[in-house]
Amino acid sequence: MGPILIVGAGPTGLAAALFLSVAGVACRIVDRADEPAQLSKALAVNPRTLELLEPTGVSARIMAEGRPIHHFQLRRGGAVVLTMDLDELGAAYPMTALPQARTEALLAEALAAYGVHAERGVSLSDLSQTVDKVVAVLAHPGGRVETAETPLLFAADGAHSRVRHVLDIGFPGSAFPEPWRLVDVRFEAPVEGAEGYVELHPHGLVFALAFDPAHWRIISTVGDPLNHLPAGAVVKDVPWASDFHISHRIADTLAVGRVALGGDAAHLHSPVGARGMNLGIEDAYVFAHIAKEVLDGAPERLQDYGRLRHVVDKGVVQRIEAISRMARGEGLWSVVREVAPHLAGSLPPLRRMMEQTVCGLDHAVQLS
Ligand SMILES: Cc1cc2nc3c(=O)[nH]c(=O)nc-3n(C[C@H](O)[C@H](O)[C@H](O)COP(=O)(O)OP(=O)(O)OC[C@H]3O[C@@H](n4cnc5c(N)ncnc54)[C@H](O)[C@@H]3O)c2cc1C
């Protein structure tokens, strides 16, 4: 039988392939896209992810290339109402700003050192499974169709996961009606001061974070983000602008037989908290650990992946949804929004809870 098959070479799939390779487990990774994605999308690697990636050598490279974020502010009317000290938790690594395309490139480079390269232009169209194997139908460029047998399949094929659809796994949740508008913007000169903040507006929010002092991500639910720039900023160019809709969803199950789901294929939530990519890499870490044990003779362990990750991922989706609703100031949440920053300022345990959520340290990574 062939190696473990990973479908999707975004950050979740690449991390799974890397963790498996480090553990000495053979794997193959395919992606329907001809080229790696070039979008910045996820803008920060959190301390939890850097801990998990440490043995792969990728954390050191992310630290060398990215920018540490030590503080994050909540503001109202331009005034700071809460400053979170992201170093207060004493994590081994700082929160580190780096565009997602670079994080993916560093994962792919580390993977290449094990002789594993994403097979591009290869799309999973169908799959079936028996008690001891999965059979995947892969469409290659030029029309060739391959039937690949694998002991385990990890679906990291994103929000519209084909694997999830083929297995008829529900993906319940809800969506915000309004578009969130995003720009990555370069300024003529560095904007010094805050590394990142959320500005609470009467009917929405503006999120701002610096990749570096002259290169920021601004997300707005209150109109054009370019109308909500940091004080003193003068636009040089806008490398990326996008409108997107926010959903909060968790798959009904994350493992069926010998198939497991991770990353956006399994869960979706708003970018507030910067958890999406990071949570997918954590799924990949747990999958790789359990997959090695499955191949070593413990097939029942794959159900443990579903059991362990569903509860963690669902909890994160719920927390991020609550924070996002509060930050948007929707309905009764607007009352919570009035008091929460002040409460967090005077109640250190509440502030630490918020910092743990942002840093990805709001739960333990359980392997059994
Ligand atoms: C506009 C925007 C802003 C965002 N901002 C943030 C942020 O600030 N912080 C954060 O943490 N997250 C953010 N995210 C979310 C983050 O980008 C995702 O959580 C992350 O990309 C998920 O990684 P993934 O590997 O699970 O899925 P993806 O990155 O979606 O990768 C899935 C891969 O699977 C491939 N694929 C799909 N179907 C098939 C198939 N049938 N066969 C083979 N290959 C297939 C795709 O080509 C793709 O390469 C943002 C997303 C968007 C769209």
The ligand as an SDF file (V2000), in Angstrom:
LIG
                    3D

 53 58  0  0  0  0  0  0  0  0999 V2000
   -9.1760   36.9790    3.4650 C   0  0  0  0  0  0  0  0  0  0  0  0
   -8.6890   36.0340    4.5210 C   0  0  0  0  0  0  0  0  0  0  0  0
   -8.0300   36.5180    5.6670 C   0  0  0  0  0  0  0  0  0  0  0  0
   -7.5930   35.6510    6.6640 C   0  0  0  0  0  0  0  0  0  0  0  0
   -6.9450   36.1420    7.7600 N   0  0  0  0  0  0  0  0  0  0  0  0
   -6.4980   35.2820    8.7300 C   0  0  0  0  0  0  0  0  0  0  0  0
   -5.7960   35.7310    9.8660 C   0  0  0  0  0  0  0  0  0  0  0  0
   -5.5800   36.9200   10.0320 O   0  0  0  0  0  0  0  0  0  0  0  0
   -5.3500   34.8150   10.7840 N   0  0  0  0  0  0  0  0  0  0  0  0
   -5.5620   33.4540   10.6380 C   0  0  0  0  0  0  0  0  0  0  0  0
   -5.1140   32.6390   11.4680 O   0  0  0  0  0  0  0  0  0  0  0  0
   -6.2510   33.0150    9.5670 N   0  0  0  0  0  0  0  0  0  0  0  0
   -6.7090   33.8770    8.6280 C   0  0  0  0  0  0  0  0  0  0  0  0
   -7.3670   33.4040    7.5610 N   0  0  0  0  0  0  0  0  0  0  0  0
   -7.6470   31.9790    7.5350 C   0  0  0  0  0  0  0  0  0  0  0  0
   -6.4360   31.1670    7.1110 C   0  0  0  0  0  0  0  0  0  0  0  0
   -5.9530   31.7200    5.9130 O   0  0  0  0  0  0  0  0  0  0  0  0
   -6.8900   29.7330    6.9890 C   0  0  0  0  0  0  0  0  0  0  0  0
   -7.3560   29.3110    8.2720 O   0  0  0  0  0  0  0  0  0  0  0  0
   -5.7890   28.8010    6.5020 C   0  0  0  0  0  0  0  0  0  0  0  0
   -5.4120   29.0790    5.1810 O   0  0  0  0  0  0  0  0  0  0  0  0
   -6.2900   27.3570    6.5760 C   0  0  0  0  0  0  0  0  0  0  0  0
   -5.3060   26.5150    6.0670 O   0  0  0  0  0  0  0  0  0  0  0  0
   -5.6890   25.1060    5.4410 P   0  0  0  0  0  0  0  0  0  0  0  0
   -4.3810   24.5070    5.0280 O   0  0  0  0  0  0  0  0  0  0  0  0
   -6.5440   24.3510    6.4040 O   0  0  0  0  0  0  0  0  0  0  0  0
   -6.6050   25.4280    4.1920 O   0  0  0  0  0  0  0  0  0  0  0  0
   -6.2460   26.2530    2.8690 P   0  0  0  0  0  0  0  0  0  0  0  0
   -5.2150   27.2830    3.1430 O   0  0  0  0  0  0  0  0  0  0  0  0
   -7.5460   26.6870    2.2920 O   0  0  0  0  0  0  0  0  0  0  0  0
   -5.5730   25.1710    1.9120 O   0  0  0  0  0  0  0  0  0  0  0  0
   -6.3510   24.1440    1.3230 C   0  0  0  0  0  0  0  0  0  0  0  0
   -5.6010   23.6270    0.1130 C   0  0  0  0  0  0  0  0  0  0  0  0
   -6.3140   22.4960   -0.3880 O   0  0  0  0  0  0  0  0  0  0  0  0
   -6.3020   22.5600   -1.8220 C   0  0  0  0  0  0  0  0  0  0  0  0
   -7.4530   21.7770   -2.2980 N   0  0  0  0  0  0  0  0  0  0  0  0
   -8.7620   22.0940   -2.1850 C   0  0  0  0  0  0  0  0  0  0  0  0
   -9.5370   21.1170   -2.7090 N   0  0  0  0  0  0  0  0  0  0  0  0
   -8.6850   20.1620   -3.1560 C   0  0  0  0  0  0  0  0  0  0  0  0
   -8.8720   18.8920   -3.8210 C   0  0  0  0  0  0  0  0  0  0  0  0
  -10.1210   18.4080   -4.1030 N   0  0  0  0  0  0  0  0  0  0  0  0
   -7.7800   18.1730   -4.1550 N   0  0  0  0  0  0  0  0  0  0  0  0
   -6.5310   18.6530   -3.8870 C   0  0  0  0  0  0  0  0  0  0  0  0
   -6.2880   19.8380   -3.2710 N   0  0  0  0  0  0  0  0  0  0  0  0
   -7.3540   20.5680   -2.9050 C   0  0  0  0  0  0  0  0  0  0  0  0
   -6.3580   24.0270   -2.1450 C   0  0  0  0  0  0  0  0  0  0  0  0
   -5.8330   24.3000   -3.4360 O   0  0  0  0  0  0  0  0  0  0  0  0
   -5.5200   24.6430   -1.0260 C   0  0  0  0  0  0  0  0  0  0  0  0
   -4.1600   24.8070   -1.4090 O   0  0  0  0  0  0  0  0  0  0  0  0
   -7.8100   34.2510    6.5400 C   0  0  0  0  0  0  0  0  0  0  0  0
   -8.4480   33.7730    5.3810 C   0  0  0  0  0  0  0  0  0  0  0  0
   -8.8830   34.6410    4.3910 C   0  0  0  0  0  0  0  0  0  0  0  0
   -9.5790   34.0920    3.1530 C   0  0  0  0  0  0  0  0  0  0  0  0
  1  2  1  0
  2  3  1  0
  2 52  2  0
  3  4  2  0
  4  5  1  0
  4 50  1  0
  5  6  2  0
  6  7  1  0
  6 13  1  0
  7  8  2  0
  7  9  1  0
  9 10  1  0
 10 11  2  0
 10 12  1  0
 12 13  2  0
 13 14  1  0
 14 15  1  0
 14 50  1  0
 15 16  1  0
 16 17  1  0
 16 18  1  0
 18 19  1  0
 18 20  1  0
 20 21  1  0
 20 22  1  0
 22 23  1  0
 23 24  1  0
 24 25  2  0
 24 26  1  0
 24 27  1  0
 27 28  1  0
 28 29  2  0
 28 30  1  0
 28 31  1  0
 31 32  1  0
 32 33  1  0
 33 34  1  0
 33 48  1  0
 34 35  1  0
 35 36  1  0
 35 46  1  0
 36 37  1  0
 36 45  1  0
 37 38  2  0
 38 39  1  0
 39 40  1  0
 39 45  2  0
 40 41  1  0
 40 42  2  0
 42 43  1  0
 43 44  2  0
 44 45  1  0
 46 47  1  0
 46 48  1  0
 48 49  1  0
 50 51  2  0
 51 52  1  0
 52 53  1  0
M  END
$$$$
